[in-house]
Amino acid sequence: MSSFKKIFVKLLLTILIVLFSNNIYADTHDKDKSSSQNKEEPLPLNDPFVGDSSFSGGVKVITEDGNSLAEKKRIDLYTYKLVGIIKSDSDSFISLINQDGEVITVGMFEELNDGVKLVDMTTKEAIFQTDEKYLIMNFKNQIKETSEY
C-alpha cells in the first residue's frame, strides 16, 4: 500500500505542478499583451450615429420648376432633418433633429418657429406652411417649395 501511496502522491504533485505552471505562464502572457495594447484610439470628430452627410452641406432646396437653389433666405426649418412621423386619427406628430442632436417634436398645426406651421403629413413627408409658400420636407433632407398645395 505504501508503494501505491508514493505513486499517487508523485502523480498528484506532477499534476499540480503542470497546472500551476500553465496558469503562471498564461498569466504573464496576458500581462505582456495587455501592456502593448493599452493605448486608446482617439474618438472620431464626427458623430457616427447622426448619418452620412445630412448636415454637412445643408439642405437641398427644390423649387416648383425642379431647379436647386444655391442661395436662399434661411428659415429654421432648413437646419432640421426629418427623422420620424407618427400619424393617427386623433393626433399626428413629426420628429425633427438639428445639428446638435436635439430632437424636437411638432404636432399638427403647431409652429416650428414664427411663420412656419406644420399643416399636413404623409408617410413620406411633412408639409409646412409659411406666409407665401408651402415647404415639403422628406426623409432625404430635401425641401420642395411650392406656392400651392
BELQUISUL-V612956 format. One record per residue. RES is the residue in one letter. PSI is psi in radians with two decimals (999 if undefined). Layout:
res->RES psi->PSI
res->RES psi->PSI
//
This chain:
res->M psi->-0.53
res->S psi->-0.59
res->S psi->-0.65
res->F psi->-0.68
res->K psi->-0.73
res->K psi->-0.75
res->I psi->-0.74
res->F psi->-0.76
res->V psi->-0.77
res->K psi->-0.74
res->L psi->-0.75
res->L psi->-0.75
res->L psi->-0.70
res->T psi->-0.77
res->I psi->-0.76
res->L psi->-0.72
res->I psi->-0.74
res->V psi->-0.75
res->L psi->-0.81
res->F psi->-0.62
res->S psi->-0.62
res->N psi->-0.71
res->N psi->-0.72
res->I psi->-0.73
res->Y psi->-0.77
res->A psi->-0.63
res->D psi->-0.80
res->T psi->-0.54
res->H psi->-0.73
res->D psi->-0.66
res->K psi->-0.71
res->D psi->-0.70
res->K psi->-0.71
res->S psi->-0.53
res->S psi->-0.53
res->S psi->-0.36
res->Q psi->0.32
res->N psi->-0.19
res->K psi->2.29
res->E psi->2.53
res->E psi->2.53
res->P psi->2.60
res->L psi->2.59
res->P psi->2.67
res->L psi->-0.47
res->N psi->2.76
res->D psi->2.01
res->P psi->-0.22
res->F psi->-0.18
res->V psi->-0.66
res->G psi->-3.04
res->D psi->-1.42
res->S psi->0.62
res->S psi->-0.52
res->F psi->-0.01
res->S psi->-0.69
res->G psi->0.11
res->G psi->-2.74
res->V psi->2.48
res->K psi->2.06
res->V psi->2.26
res->I psi->2.24
res->T psi->-3.11
res->E psi->-0.62
res->D psi->0.04
res->G psi->-0.02
res->N psi->2.57
res->S psi->2.34
res->L psi->2.33
res->A psi->-0.75
res->E psi->2.32
res->K psi->2.57
res->K psi->2.19
res->R psi->2.24
res->I psi->2.68
res->D psi->-0.40
res->L psi->-0.56
res->Y psi->-0.27
res->T psi->0.01
res->Y psi->2.79
res->K psi->2.38
res->L psi->2.17
res->V psi->-0.24
res->G psi->2.54
res->I psi->2.24
res->I psi->2.03
res->K psi->2.28
res->S psi->-3.14
res->D psi->-0.61
res->S psi->-0.75
res->D psi->2.65
res->S psi->2.43
res->F psi->2.73
res->I psi->2.70
res->S psi->2.30
res->L psi->2.63
res->I psi->2.47
res->N psi->-3.05
res->Q psi->-0.47
res->D psi->-0.07
res->G psi->0.16
res->E psi->2.28
res->V psi->2.28
res->I psi->2.32
res->T psi->2.23
res->V psi->2.28
res->G psi->2.97
res->M psi->2.38
res->F psi->0.33
res->E psi->2.65
res->E psi->2.31
res->L psi->-0.79
res->N psi->-3.06
res->D psi->2.07
res->G psi->-0.03
res->V psi->1.84
res->K psi->2.40
res->L psi->2.09
res->V psi->-0.38
res->D psi->2.91
res->M psi->2.70
res->T psi->-3.00
res->T psi->-0.24
res->K psi->-0.20
res->E psi->2.81
res->A psi->2.42
res->I psi->2.15
res->F psi->2.65
res->Q psi->2.28
res->T psi->-2.97
res->D psi->-0.74
res->E psi->-0.07
res->K psi->2.99
res->Y psi->2.48
res->L psi->2.16
res->I psi->2.01
res->M psi->2.31
res->N psi->-3.13
res->F psi->-0.18
res->K psi->0.18
res->N psi->0.60
res->Q psi->2.43
res->I psi->2.10
res->K psi->2.30
res->E psi->2.30
res->T psi->2.69
res->S psi->-0.31
res->E psi->2.61
res->Y psi->999
//
